[in-house]
Each structure stands twice: as C-alpha cells, then as structure tokens.
Amino acid sequence: MSFIIIIQARMGSQRFPGKSLFKFYNKPSLEYLIDSLKQQFNLADIIIATSVNSENDVIREYCIKNNLMHFSGDENNVASRFVEILKNLKKEYFVRLSGDSPLFDFRLLQNGINQINNNSEIISTIFETRFPSGMNFEIFRKDIFLNSVSKFSKESHFEHVTKYFYENSSGYNIQQIIPIVRDYKKYNFSFDTKEDANRIKKILENITKPHYFYTFVDKCKLYDTLFNHA
C-alpha cells in the first residue's frame, strides 16, 4: 500500500490573507503541520498543492527552501490540482489535508492509514460524524477518485474536491473514523480567522514541548482548560 499526502495551501484567504505562512513564534503556520507529519511520514510522501496565482509565489519559495514537493494549479478548480498530481503518480491512495491545520496530530492520520484494507475506497473523518476542525483528514483510493471526477457537476464539487462522494455516498465504500471526543463542536484547532490565530497562539503559549508531542486528546484537555472552563 502506497500513498501521497496532499496538503491544500494558499495565501488568498478572504478571512485571513496570508495565513499559510503567518508566523507563530517565528515559525510559519504551515510548518507546524509539516513538523507533525514528519514525526511519522517521509517528506518525500508530502506535496503542497497551491494555485498558480502570483500571491502564492511565497509558498513555492518556501517549499523549495524546505525541500518540499509542490504543485501549482487552478485557483478555483481545486479538484483539478489533485487530478494533475495523481494521474502520473504510482500511488494507490492519497491523503487530503488542509493547510490551515497547524495543530494536527499525525497519530490520527496513522490510525486512519492502519484501517486501510482490501475493500477500502474512502476513509474519512468528515462523513456523517466529524472530528474537530483542524483535525480532519480524508484517505481516497486514487483510481476511485480519478474515475469519478468526470461525474462532478457542481461548482462546489470542484472547489471542495470530495463533496461529490459524500452526496453520492451509497455508491462508495466510505469507512468512517469514529471520533475520540463526543462533542466536536466544542473544539476548533483550525486557522482561518484572527480569533483562530489568537486561540492557536494561546495553546502554543501553554505547552512546554513542540505541539506534536501532545496527542489529540492532550490538546482537547488543554483546550478545555483554556477555553471551555466556564
């Protein structure tokens, strides 16, 4: 079983422009995610998928400087970026991650990969029951994805990449990852707004080791202490 981890990242966020490389304690947000993944996965199995827009030149420069593979494609048709990356890769599966997940726990993804079996087509944390924002991932069998793209018919299918599969879930074998915490809405580990930035900064202020030493459950417990104590 072979796989590639594809991380969507761009600088053009409307709510927080430049968030991918926004620095927390002199380290870009995207690097926090990469550092976590590196604890379990090879750098050669990670690729940053961004758009051709010139504002993303800094992401391409960052990738080159840090020996990260990267691909630039259509700004709005995000699914086409995945198609171009995957069609010439000899990989059985791909992982889809959002670059706005600086506190992502690599152990969650490893658990998902461990659940791949001969019948696996899609393994997901966002089908029916979700994980907290910033801790989600999807694993797709490459051929299932590539053979289904021609069926995409809505703008949202191309923008959100995997939405078509959930709208047509009866046609696919989707394995759901059972959440470790019950009320996922209590937690938000993603980075999309100024409020998110302040929350992430406070979490980082209250840990004594790099964040990847802390499990998802550890981070939820800290989150409860910092934000859900009322």
BADOMI-751361 format. One record per residue: residue in one letter; chain; x, y, z of N, C-alpha, C in turn. Coordinates in nm, 2 decimals, always signed. Example, Ala and Ser with C-alpha at 12.3 -4.5 7.8 and 13.67 -1.06 7.14 Angstrom:
# residues 2
KOLDREN   code   unit     n.px     n.py     n.pz    ca.px    ca.py    ca.pz     c.px     c.py     c.pz
KOLDREN      A      A    +1.32    -0.57    +0.78    +1.23    -0.45    +0.78    +1.32    -0.33    +0.78
KOLDREN      S      A    +1.28    -0.22    +0.71    +1.37    -0.11    +0.71    +1.29    +0.00    +0.79
***
This chain:
# residues 230
KOLDREN   code   unit     n.px     n.py     n.pz    ca.px    ca.py    ca.pz     c.px     c.py     c.pz
KOLDREN      M      A    +0.08    -0.12    +0.00    +0.00    +0.00    +0.00    +0.09    +0.12    +0.00
KOLDREN      S      A    +0.07    +0.21    -0.10    +0.15    +0.33    -0.11    +0.05    +0.45    -0.11
KOLDREN      F      A    +0.10    +0.57    -0.06    +0.01    +0.68    -0.06    +0.09    +0.81    -0.07
KOLDREN      I      A    +0.03    +0.92    -0.10    +0.09    +1.05    -0.11    +0.00    +1.14    -0.02
KOLDREN      I      A    +0.06    +1.23    +0.06    -0.02    +1.33    +0.14    -0.02    +1.46    +0.06
KOLDREN      I      A    -0.14    +1.50    +0.03    -0.16    +1.63    -0.04    -0.22    +1.73    +0.05
KOLDREN      I      A    -0.15    +1.84    +0.07    -0.19    +1.95    +0.16    -0.23    +2.07    +0.07
KOLDREN      Q      A    -0.35    +2.11    +0.09    -0.40    +2.23    +0.02    -0.35    +2.35    +0.10
KOLDREN      A      A    -0.29    +2.45    +0.03    -0.25    +2.57    +0.09    -0.24    +2.68    -0.01
KOLDREN      R      A    -0.29    +2.80    +0.04    -0.28    +2.92    -0.05    -0.27    +3.04    +0.04
KOLDREN      M      A    -0.24    +3.15    -0.02    -0.23    +3.28    +0.05    -0.35    +3.37    +0.05
KOLDREN      G      A    -0.44    +3.33    -0.04    -0.55    +3.42    -0.07    -0.68    +3.41    +0.02
KOLDREN      S      A    -0.67    +3.37    +0.14    -0.78    +3.36    +0.23    -0.85    +3.49    +0.24
KOLDREN      Q      A    -0.98    +3.50    +0.23    -1.06    +3.62    +0.24    -1.06    +3.66    +0.39
KOLDREN      R      A    -1.07    +3.57    +0.48    -1.09    +3.60    +0.62    -0.95    +3.63    +0.69
KOLDREN      F      A    -0.84    +3.56    +0.64    -0.71    +3.59    +0.70    -0.61    +3.57    +0.58
KOLDREN      P      A    -0.59    +3.68    +0.50    -0.49    +3.67    +0.39    -0.35    +3.63    +0.44
KOLDREN      G      A    -0.29    +3.54    +0.37    -0.15    +3.51    +0.41    -0.14    +3.41    +0.52
KOLDREN      K      A    -0.25    +3.34    +0.56    -0.25    +3.26    +0.67    -0.15    +3.14    +0.66
KOLDREN      S      A    -0.13    +3.09    +0.54    -0.05    +2.97    +0.53    +0.09    +2.99    +0.58
KOLDREN      L      A    +0.15    +3.11    +0.57    +0.28    +3.14    +0.61    +0.28    +3.24    +0.73
KOLDREN      F      A    +0.17    +3.27    +0.78    +0.16    +3.35    +0.90    +0.24    +3.29    +1.01
KOLDREN      K      A    +0.32    +3.37    +1.08    +0.42    +3.31    +1.18    +0.36    +3.31    +1.32
KOLDREN      F      A    +0.37    +3.19    +1.38    +0.35    +3.18    +1.53    +0.49    +3.16    +1.59
KOLDREN      Y      A    +0.54    +3.25    +1.67    +0.67    +3.24    +1.73    +0.78    +3.20    +1.62
KOLDREN      N      A    +0.78    +3.29    +1.52    +0.88    +3.28    +1.41    +0.88    +3.15    +1.33
KOLDREN      K      A    +0.77    +3.08    +1.33    +0.75    +2.96    +1.25    +0.62    +2.97    +1.17
KOLDREN      P      A    +0.63    +2.95    +1.04    +0.50    +2.96    +0.96    +0.40    +2.86    +1.00
KOLDREN      S      A    +0.28    +2.90    +0.99    +0.17    +2.81    +1.03    +0.18    +2.67    +0.96
KOLDREN      L      A    +0.20    +2.68    +0.83    +0.21    +2.55    +0.75    +0.33    +2.46    +0.81
KOLDREN      E      A    +0.43    +2.52    +0.86    +0.54    +2.44    +0.91    +0.51    +2.36    +1.03
KOLDREN      Y      A    +0.41    +2.41    +1.11    +0.37    +2.33    +1.23    +0.30    +2.20    +1.18
KOLDREN      L      A    +0.22    +2.21    +1.08    +0.16    +2.09    +1.02    +0.27    +2.00    +0.97
KOLDREN      I      A    +0.36    +2.05    +0.89    +0.46    +1.97    +0.83    +0.55    +1.90    +0.94
KOLDREN      D      A    +0.58    +1.97    +1.05    +0.66    +1.92    +1.15    +0.59    +1.80    +1.22
KOLDREN      S      A    +0.46    +1.81    +1.23    +0.38    +1.70    +1.29    +0.38    +1.58    +1.20
KOLDREN      L      A    +0.36    +1.60    +1.07    +0.36    +1.48    +0.98    +0.50    +1.42    +0.97
KOLDREN      K      A    +0.60    +1.49    +0.98    +0.74    +1.44    +0.97    +0.77    +1.34    +1.09
KOLDREN      Q      A    +0.69    +1.34    +1.19    +0.72    +1.25    +1.30    +0.69    +1.11    +1.26
KOLDREN      Q      A    +0.60    +1.09    +1.16    +0.56    +0.96    +1.12    +0.58    +0.93    +0.97
KOLDREN      F      A    +0.58    +1.03    +0.89    +0.58    +1.01    +0.74    +0.71    +1.08    +0.68
KOLDREN      N      A    +0.74    +1.02    +0.56    +0.86    +1.08    +0.49    +0.82    +1.21    +0.42
KOLDREN      L      A    +0.92    +1.30    +0.42    +0.90    +1.42    +0.35    +0.87    +1.40    +0.20
KOLDREN      A      A    +0.92    +1.29    +0.15    +0.90    +1.26    +0.00    +0.76    +1.22    -0.03
KOLDREN      D      A    +0.68    +1.19    +0.08    +0.54    +1.15    +0.06    +0.45    +1.26    +0.08
KOLDREN      I      A    +0.50    +1.39    +0.09    +0.41    +1.50    +0.11    +0.43    +1.60    +0.00
KOLDREN      I      A    +0.32    +1.65    -0.05    +0.32    +1.75    -0.16    +0.22    +1.87    -0.12
KOLDREN      I      A    +0.27    +1.99    -0.15    +0.18    +2.11    -0.12    +0.11    +2.14    -0.25
KOLDREN      A      A    -0.02    +2.15    -0.25    -0.10    +2.18    -0.37    -0.15    +2.33    -0.35
KOLDREN      T      A    -0.10    +2.42    -0.43    -0.14    +2.56    -0.43    -0.19    +2.60    -0.56
KOLDREN      S      A    -0.22    +2.73    -0.58    -0.27    +2.77    -0.71    -0.16    +2.85    -0.78
KOLDREN      V      A    -0.18    +2.88    -0.91    -0.08    +2.95    -0.99    -0.08    +3.10    -0.97
KOLDREN      N      A    -0.17    +3.15    -0.89    -0.18    +3.29    -0.86    -0.04    +3.34    -0.80
KOLDREN      S      A    +0.00    +3.46    -0.85    +0.13    +3.51    -0.81    +0.14    +3.53    -0.66
KOLDREN      E      A    +0.03    +3.55    -0.59    +0.04    +3.57    -0.44    +0.10    +3.44    -0.37
KOLDREN      N      A    +0.09    +3.33    -0.44    +0.14    +3.20    -0.39    +0.28    +3.17    -0.42
KOLDREN      D      A    +0.35    +3.27    -0.48    +0.49    +3.25    -0.51    +0.57    +3.23    -0.38
KOLDREN      V      A    +0.52    +3.29    -0.27    +0.60    +3.28    -0.15    +0.58    +3.13    -0.09
KOLDREN      I      A    +0.47    +3.07    -0.13    +0.45    +2.93    -0.09    +0.55    +2.84    -0.17
KOLDREN      R      A    +0.56    +2.87    -0.30    +0.65    +2.79    -0.38    +0.80    +2.81    -0.33
KOLDREN      E      A    +0.83    +2.93    -0.30    +0.97    +2.96    -0.25    +0.99    +2.89    -0.12
KOLDREN      Y      A    +0.89    +2.89    -0.03    +0.90    +2.82    +0.10    +0.92    +2.67    +0.07
KOLDREN      C      A    +0.85    +2.61    -0.02    +0.87    +2.47    -0.05    +1.00    +2.44    -0.10
KOLDREN      I      A    +1.05    +2.52    -0.19    +1.19    +2.50    -0.25    +1.29    +2.50    -0.14
KOLDREN      K      A    +1.28    +2.60    -0.05    +1.38    +2.62    +0.05    +1.38    +2.51    +0.15
KOLDREN      N      A    +1.26    +2.44    +0.17    +1.25    +2.34    +0.27    +1.24    +2.20    +0.21
KOLDREN      N      A    +1.28    +2.19    +0.08    +1.28    +2.06    +0.01    +1.14    +1.99    +0.01
KOLDREN      L      A    +1.04    +2.06    +0.00    +0.90    +2.01    -0.01    +0.86    +2.01    -0.16
KOLDREN      M      A    +0.80    +1.90    -0.20    +0.74    +1.89    -0.33    +0.62    +1.99    -0.33
KOLDREN      H      A    +0.59    +2.05    -0.45    +0.48    +2.13    -0.46    +0.42    +2.13    -0.60
KOLDREN      F      A    +0.30    +2.17    -0.61    +0.23    +2.17    -0.74    +0.14    +2.29    -0.74
KOLDREN      S      A    +0.14    +2.36    -0.85    +0.05    +2.48    -0.87    -0.05    +2.46    -0.98
KOLDREN      G      A    -0.18    +2.48    -0.95    -0.29    +2.46    -1.04    -0.39    +2.57    -1.04
KOLDREN      D      A    -0.51    +2.53    -1.08    -0.62    +2.63    -1.09    -0.66    +2.68    -0.95
KOLDREN      E      A    -0.68    +2.81    -0.94    -0.72    +2.87    -0.82    -0.86    +2.82    -0.76
KOLDREN      N      A    -0.96    +2.81    -0.85    -1.09    +2.77    -0.81    -1.12    +2.62    -0.83
KOLDREN      N      A    -1.07    +2.56    -0.93    -1.09    +2.42    -0.96    -0.99    +2.34    -0.88
KOLDREN      V      A    -1.01    +2.33    -0.75    -0.91    +2.26    -0.67    -0.90    +2.11    -0.70
KOLDREN      A      A    -1.01    +2.05    -0.74    -1.01    +1.91    -0.78    -0.91    +1.88    -0.90
KOLDREN      S      A    -0.90    +1.98    -0.99    -0.81    +1.96    -1.10    -0.66    +1.95    -1.05
KOLDREN      R      A    -0.63    +2.02    -0.94    -0.49    +2.01    -0.89    -0.46    +1.87    -0.85
KOLDREN      F      A    -0.56    +1.81    -0.78    -0.55    +1.67    -0.74    -0.53    +1.57    -0.86
KOLDREN      V      A    -0.61    +1.60    -0.96    -0.60    +1.51    -1.08    -0.47    +1.52    -1.14
KOLDREN      E      A    -0.41    +1.64    -1.16    -0.28    +1.66    -1.22    -0.17    +1.59    -1.13
KOLDREN      I      A    -0.18    +1.61    -1.00    -0.08    +1.55    -0.91    -0.09    +1.39    -0.92
KOLDREN      L      A    -0.21    +1.34    -0.92    -0.23    +1.20    -0.91    -0.21    +1.11    -1.04
KOLDREN      K      A    -0.24    +1.17    -1.15    -0.25    +1.09    -1.27    -0.12    +1.03    -1.31
KOLDREN      N      A    -0.01    +1.09    -1.27    +0.12    +1.03    -1.31    +0.20    +0.97    -1.19
KOLDREN      L      A    +0.13    +0.96    -1.08    +0.19    +0.91    -0.96    +0.16    +0.76    -0.94
KOLDREN      K      A    +0.25    +0.68    -0.92    +0.23    +0.54    -0.89    +0.20    +0.51    -0.74
KOLDREN      K      A    +0.09    +0.57    -0.70    +0.04    +0.55    -0.56    -0.10    +0.49    -0.56
KOLDREN      E      A    -0.13    +0.41    -0.46    -0.26    +0.35    -0.45    -0.36    +0.44    -0.39
KOLDREN      Y      A    -0.31    +0.52    -0.29    -0.40    +0.61    -0.21    -0.35    +0.75    -0.20
KOLDREN      F      A    -0.43    +0.85    -0.18    -0.38    +0.98    -0.14    -0.46    +1.03    -0.02
KOLDREN      V      A    -0.39    +1.11    +0.06    -0.45    +1.17    +0.18    -0.47    +1.32    +0.15
KOLDREN      R      A    -0.59    +1.37    +0.18    -0.62    +1.51    +0.16    -0.62    +1.58    +0.30
KOLDREN      L      A    -0.53    +1.68    +0.31    -0.53    +1.76    +0.43    -0.54    +1.91    +0.40
KOLDREN      S      A    -0.59    +1.98    +0.49    -0.60    +2.13    +0.48    -0.48    +2.19    +0.54
KOLDREN      G      A    -0.42    +2.29    +0.47    -0.30    +2.36    +0.53    -0.33    +2.45    +0.65
KOLDREN      D      A    -0.46    +2.47    +0.67    -0.50    +2.55    +0.79    -0.52    +2.47    +0.92
KOLDREN      S      A    -0.44    +2.36    +0.93    -0.44    +2.27    +1.04    -0.31    +2.26    +1.11
KOLDREN      P      A    -0.26    +2.37    +1.17    -0.12    +2.37    +1.23    -0.11    +2.28    +1.35
KOLDREN      L      A    -0.21    +2.25    +1.42    -0.20    +2.17    +1.54    -0.24    +2.02    +1.51
KOLDREN      F      A    -0.25    +1.98    +1.39    -0.29    +1.85    +1.35    -0.21    +1.74    +1.42
KOLDREN      D      A    -0.27    +1.63    +1.46    -0.20    +1.52    +1.53    -0.17    +1.41    +1.43
KOLDREN      F      A    -0.05    +1.39    +1.40    -0.01    +1.29    +1.30    -0.06    +1.15    +1.33
KOLDREN      R      A    -0.09    +1.12    +1.46    -0.13    +0.99    +1.51    -0.27    +0.96    +1.45
KOLDREN      L      A    -0.35    +1.06    +1.44    -0.49    +1.04    +1.38    -0.48    +0.99    +1.24
KOLDREN      L      A    -0.39    +1.05    +1.16    -0.37    +1.00    +1.02    -0.32    +0.86    +1.02
KOLDREN      Q      A    -0.22    +0.83    +1.10    -0.16    +0.70    +1.10    -0.27    +0.59    +1.14
KOLDREN      N      A    -0.36    +0.63    +1.23    -0.47    +0.54    +1.27    -0.56    +0.51    +1.15
KOLDREN      G      A    -0.59    +0.62    +1.07    -0.67    +0.60    +0.95    -0.60    +0.51    +0.85
KOLDREN      I      A    -0.47    +0.53    +0.83    -0.40    +0.45    +0.73    -0.40    +0.31    +0.78
KOLDREN      N      A    -0.39    +0.28    +0.91    -0.39    +0.15    +0.96    -0.52    +0.07    +0.93
KOLDREN      Q      A    -0.62    +0.15    +0.90    -0.75    +0.09    +0.88    -0.78    +0.05    +0.73
KOLDREN      I      A    -0.68    +0.09    +0.65    -0.70    +0.05    +0.51    -0.70    -0.10    +0.49
KOLDREN      N      A    -0.79    -0.15    +0.42    -0.80    -0.29    +0.39    -0.83    -0.31    +0.24
KOLDREN      N      A    -0.84    -0.44    +0.19    -0.86    -0.46    +0.05    -0.99    -0.40    -0.01
KOLDREN      N      A    -1.08    -0.37    +0.08    -1.21    -0.31    +0.03    -1.21    -0.16    +0.05
KOLDREN      S      A    -1.11    -0.10    +0.10    -1.11    +0.04    +0.13    -1.12    +0.13    +0.00
KOLDREN      E      A    -1.21    +0.22    +0.00    -1.22    +0.32    -0.11    -1.20    +0.46    -0.06
KOLDREN      I      A    -1.27    +0.49    +0.05    -1.26    +0.62    +0.12    -1.26    +0.60    +0.27
KOLDREN      I      A    -1.17    +0.66    +0.34    -1.17    +0.66    +0.48    -1.17    +0.81    +0.52
KOLDREN      S      A    -1.26    +0.85    +0.61    -1.29    +0.99    +0.63    -1.33    +1.02    +0.78
KOLDREN      T      A    -1.29    +1.14    +0.82    -1.33    +1.19    +0.95    -1.44    +1.30    +0.93
KOLDREN      I      A    -1.49    +1.32    +0.81    -1.59    +1.42    +0.79    -1.72    +1.37    +0.73
KOLDREN      F      A    -1.73    +1.24    +0.73    -1.85    +1.18    +0.68    -1.95    +1.15    +0.79
KOLDREN      E      A    -2.06    +1.21    +0.80    -2.16    +1.19    +0.90    -2.12    +1.25    +1.03
KOLDREN      T      A    -2.02    +1.19    +1.10    -1.97    +1.24    +1.22    -1.83    +1.29    +1.20
KOLDREN      R      A    -1.81    +1.41    +1.25    -1.68    +1.48    +1.22    -1.59    +1.49    +1.35
KOLDREN      F      A    -1.46    +1.51    +1.31    -1.37    +1.54    +1.41    -1.37    +1.69    +1.43
KOLDREN      P      A    -1.31    +1.75    +1.53    -1.30    +1.89    +1.55    -1.23    +1.95    +1.43
KOLDREN      S      A    -1.26    +2.07    +1.39    -1.20    +2.15    +1.29    -1.05    +2.16    +1.31
KOLDREN      G      A    -0.97    +2.13    +1.21    -0.82    +2.13    +1.23    -0.76    +2.00    +1.26
KOLDREN      M      A    -0.85    +1.89    +1.27    -0.80    +1.76    +1.30    -0.86    +1.66    +1.20
KOLDREN      N      A    -0.92    +1.71    +1.09    -0.98    +1.62    +0.99    -0.89    +1.58    +0.88
KOLDREN      F      A    -0.91    +1.46    +0.82    -0.84    +1.41    +0.71    -0.93    +1.32    +0.63
KOLDREN      E      A    -0.89    +1.30    +0.50    -0.96    +1.20    +0.41    -0.85    +1.12    +0.34
KOLDREN      I      A    -0.88    +0.99    +0.33    -0.79    +0.90    +0.25    -0.88    +0.84    +0.14
KOLDREN      F      A    -0.83    +0.86    +0.01    -0.90    +0.81    -0.10    -0.82    +0.71    -0.18
KOLDREN      R      A    -0.88    +0.61    -0.23    -0.81    +0.53    -0.33    -0.80    +0.61    -0.46
KOLDREN      K      A    -0.68    +0.61    -0.51    -0.66    +0.70    -0.63    -0.75    +0.67    -0.75
KOLDREN      D      A    -0.76    +0.55    -0.78    -0.84    +0.52    -0.90    -0.99    +0.55    -0.88
KOLDREN      I      A    -1.04    +0.54    -0.76    -1.18    +0.57    -0.73    -1.20    +0.72    -0.76
KOLDREN      F      A    -1.11    +0.80    -0.71    -1.12    +0.95    -0.73    -1.11    +0.98    -0.87
KOLDREN      L      A    -1.00    +0.94    -0.94    -0.98    +0.97    -1.08    -1.10    +0.93    -1.17
KOLDREN      N      A    -1.15    +0.81    -1.14    -1.26    +0.76    -1.23    -1.40    +0.83    -1.20
KOLDREN      S      A    -1.40    +0.91    -1.09    -1.53    +0.98    -1.05    -1.53    +1.13    -1.09
KOLDREN      V      A    -1.42    +1.18    -1.12    -1.41    +1.33    -1.14    -1.50    +1.37    -1.26
KOLDREN      S      A    -1.51    +1.29    -1.36    -1.59    +1.32    -1.47    -1.74    +1.33    -1.44
KOLDREN      K      A    -1.78    +1.29    -1.32    -1.92    +1.29    -1.28    -1.94    +1.42    -1.20
KOLDREN      F      A    -1.84    +1.50    -1.17    -1.86    +1.62    -1.10    -1.95    +1.72    -1.18
KOLDREN      S      A    -2.05    +1.78    -1.12    -2.14    +1.86    -1.19    -2.16    +2.00    -1.13
KOLDREN      K      A    -2.12    +2.02    -1.01    -2.14    +2.15    -0.94    -2.01    +2.22    -0.91
KOLDREN      E      A    -2.02    +2.35    -0.90    -1.90    +2.43    -0.87    -1.84    +2.38    -0.74
KOLDREN      S      A    -1.93    +2.35    -0.64    -1.88    +2.30    -0.51    -1.80    +2.17    -0.52
KOLDREN      H      A    -1.83    +2.09    -0.62    -1.76    +1.96    -0.63    -1.61    +1.99    -0.67
KOLDREN      F      A    -1.59    +2.09    -0.76    -1.46    +2.12    -0.80    -1.38    +2.20    -0.69
KOLDREN      E      A    -1.46    +2.28    -0.62    -1.39    +2.37    -0.52    -1.36    +2.29    -0.39
KOLDREN      H      A    -1.45    +2.20    -0.35    -1.43    +2.13    -0.23    -1.37    +1.98    -0.24
KOLDREN      V      A    -1.35    +1.95    -0.37    -1.28    +1.82    -0.40    -1.35    +1.69    -0.37
KOLDREN      T      A    -1.40    +1.68    -0.25    -1.46    +1.55    -0.21    -1.61    +1.55    -0.19
KOLDREN      K      A    -1.67    +1.67    -0.20    -1.81    +1.68    -0.17    -1.90    +1.59    -0.25
KOLDREN      Y      A    -1.86    +1.57    -0.38    -1.94    +1.48    -0.46    -1.96    +1.34    -0.40
KOLDREN      F      A    -1.85    +1.29    -0.34    -1.85    +1.15    -0.29    -1.95    +1.14    -0.17
KOLDREN      Y      A    -1.96    +1.24    -0.09    -2.05    +1.23    +0.03    -2.19    +1.25    -0.02
KOLDREN      E      A    -2.22    +1.33    -0.12    -2.35    +1.35    -0.18    -2.40    +1.22    -0.24
KOLDREN      N      A    -2.31    +1.14    -0.29    -2.34    +1.01    -0.35    -2.28    +0.89    -0.28
KOLDREN      S      A    -2.29    +0.90    -0.15    -2.22    +0.80    -0.06    -2.26    +0.66    -0.08
KOLDREN      S      A    -2.39    +0.64    -0.13    -2.43    +0.50    -0.15    -2.35    +0.43    -0.26
KOLDREN      G      A    -2.28    +0.50    -0.34    -2.21    +0.44    -0.45    -2.06    +0.41    -0.41
KOLDREN      Y      A    -2.03    +0.44    -0.29    -1.89    +0.42    -0.25    -1.88    +0.35    -0.11
KOLDREN      N      A    -1.77    +0.28    -0.09    -1.74    +0.22    +0.04    -1.67    +0.33    +0.12
KOLDREN      I      A    -1.74    +0.40    +0.21    -1.68    +0.50    +0.29    -1.67    +0.45    +0.43
KOLDREN      Q      A    -1.55    +0.44    +0.48    -1.52    +0.40    +0.62    -1.51    +0.52    +0.71
KOLDREN      Q      A    -1.59    +0.53    +0.81    -1.60    +0.64    +0.90    -1.50    +0.62    +1.01
KOLDREN      I      A    -1.42    +0.72    +1.04    -1.33    +0.72    +1.16    -1.42    +0.77    +1.28
KOLDREN      I      A    -1.43    +0.68    +1.38    -1.51    +0.72    +1.50    -1.44    +0.83    +1.58
KOLDREN      P      A    -1.50    +0.94    +1.61    -1.43    +1.04    +1.69    -1.39    +1.00    +1.83
KOLDREN      I      A    -1.28    +1.05    +1.88    -1.24    +1.02    +2.01    -1.31    +1.10    +2.11
KOLDREN      V      A    -1.35    +1.22    +2.07    -1.43    +1.31    +2.16    -1.57    +1.32    +2.11
KOLDREN      R      A    -1.66    +1.33    +2.20    -1.80    +1.33    +2.16    -1.85    +1.46    +2.10
KOLDREN      D      A    -1.83    +1.57    +2.16    -1.88    +1.69    +2.11    -1.77    +1.77    +2.03
KOLDREN      Y      A    -1.76    +1.74    +1.90    -1.65    +1.80    +1.83    -1.66    +1.95    +1.81
KOLDREN      K      A    -1.79    +2.00    +1.83    -1.81    +2.15    +1.81    -1.75    +2.23    +1.92
KOLDREN      K      A    -1.71    +2.16    +2.03    -1.65    +2.23    +2.15    -1.51    +2.28    +2.11
KOLDREN      Y      A    -1.45    +2.22    +2.01    -1.31    +2.24    +1.98    -1.29    +2.30    +1.84
KOLDREN      N      A    -1.20    +2.39    +1.83    -1.16    +2.44    +1.70    -1.01    +2.46    +1.69
KOLDREN      F      A    -0.94    +2.37    +1.62    -0.80    +2.38    +1.61    -0.75    +2.43    +1.48
KOLDREN      S      A    -0.84    +2.48    +1.39    -0.81    +2.52    +1.26    -0.77    +2.67    +1.27
KOLDREN      F      A    -0.71    +2.72    +1.16    -0.67    +2.86    +1.15    -0.73    +2.92    +1.02
KOLDREN      D      A    -0.83    +3.01    +1.05    -0.90    +3.07    +0.94    -0.93    +3.22    +0.96
KOLDREN      T      A    -0.92    +3.26    +1.09    -0.96    +3.39    +1.13    -0.86    +3.45    +1.23
KOLDREN      K      A    -0.87    +3.58    +1.26    -0.79    +3.64    +1.36    -0.82    +3.58    +1.50
KOLDREN      E      A    -0.94    +3.54    +1.52    -0.98    +3.48    +1.65    -0.91    +3.34    +1.66
KOLDREN      D      A    -0.90    +3.27    +1.55    -0.83    +3.14    +1.54    -0.68    +3.16    +1.57
KOLDREN      A      A    -0.63    +3.26    +1.52    -0.48    +3.29    +1.54    -0.46    +3.31    +1.69
KOLDREN      N      A    -0.54    +3.39    +1.75    -0.52    +3.42    +1.89    -0.54    +3.29    +1.98
KOLDREN      R      A    -0.63    +3.20    +1.93    -0.65    +3.08    +2.01    -0.53    +2.99    +1.99
KOLDREN      I      A    -0.48    +2.97    +1.87    -0.36    +2.89    +1.85    -0.24    +2.94    +1.93
KOLDREN      K      A    -0.23    +3.07    +1.92    -0.11    +3.13    +2.00    -0.12    +3.10    +2.15
KOLDREN      K      A    -0.24    +3.11    +2.20    -0.26    +3.08    +2.34    -0.23    +2.93    +2.37
KOLDREN      I      A    -0.27    +2.84    +2.28    -0.24    +2.70    +2.30    -0.09    +2.68    +2.30
KOLDREN      L      A    -0.02    +2.74    +2.21    +0.12    +2.73    +2.20    +0.19    +2.79    +2.32
KOLDREN      E      A    +0.14    +2.89    +2.38    +0.19    +2.96    +2.49    +0.19    +2.86    +2.62
KOLDREN      N      A    +0.09    +2.77    +2.61    +0.07    +2.69    +2.73    +0.12    +2.54    +2.72
KOLDREN      I      A    +0.21    +2.52    +2.62    +0.28    +2.39    +2.61    +0.43    +2.41    +2.63
KOLDREN      T      A    +0.49    +2.31    +2.68    +0.63    +2.32    +2.71    +0.72    +2.24    +2.61
KOLDREN      K      A    +0.66    +2.17    +2.52    +0.73    +2.09    +2.42    +0.67    +2.12    +2.28
KOLDREN      P      A    +0.73    +2.09    +2.17    +0.67    +2.10    +2.04    +0.53    +2.04    +2.04
KOLDREN      H      A    +0.44    +2.10    +1.97    +0.30    +2.05    +1.98    +0.28    +1.91    +1.94
KOLDREN      Y      A    +0.36    +1.85    +1.85    +0.34    +1.72    +1.81    +0.37    +1.61    +1.92
KOLDREN      F      A    +0.43    +1.65    +2.03    +0.45    +1.56    +2.14    +0.31    +1.54    +2.21
KOLDREN      Y      A    +0.22    +1.62    +2.19    +0.09    +1.62    +2.25    -0.01    +1.55    +2.16
KOLDREN      T      A    -0.08    +1.45    +2.21    -0.18    +1.38    +2.13    -0.31    +1.47    +2.11
KOLDREN      F      A    -0.39    +1.42    +2.03    -0.52    +1.49    +2.01    -0.60    +1.51    +2.14
KOLDREN      V      A    -0.60    +1.40    +2.21    -0.67    +1.40    +2.34    -0.60    +1.50    +2.44
KOLDREN      D      A    -0.47    +1.50    +2.44    -0.40    +1.60    +2.52    -0.44    +1.74    +2.48
KOLDREN      K      A    -0.45    +1.77    +2.36    -0.48    +1.90    +2.31    -0.62    +1.94    +2.34
KOLDREN      C      A    -0.71    +1.84    +2.34    -0.85    +1.87    +2.38    -0.86    +1.90    +2.53
KOLDREN      K      A    -0.78    +1.83    +2.61    -0.78    +1.86    +2.75    -0.73    +2.00    +2.78
KOLDREN      L      A    -0.62    +2.04    +2.71    -0.57    +2.17    +2.73    -0.67    +2.27    +2.68
KOLDREN      Y      A    -0.74    +2.25    +2.57    -0.84    +2.34    +2.51    -0.95    +2.36    +2.61
KOLDREN      D      A    -0.99    +2.25    +2.68    -1.10    +2.26    +2.78    -1.05    +2.35    +2.89
KOLDREN      T      A    -0.93    +2.34    +2.93    -0.88    +2.42    +3.04    -0.87    +2.57    +3.00
KOLDREN      L      A    -0.83    +2.59    +2.88    -0.81    +2.73    +2.84    -0.94    +2.80    +2.79
KOLDREN      F      A    -1.03    +2.72    +2.73    -1.14    +2.79    +2.66    -1.28    +2.74    +2.71
KOLDREN      N      A    -1.29    +2.61    +2.76    -1.42    +2.55    +2.79    -1.45    +2.54    +2.94
KOLDREN      H      A    -1.37    +2.62    +3.02    -1.38    +2.60    +3.16    -1.50    +2.67    +3.22
KOLDREN      A      A    -1.57    +2.76    +3.14    -1.68    +2.84    +3.20    -1.80    +2.75    +3.22
***
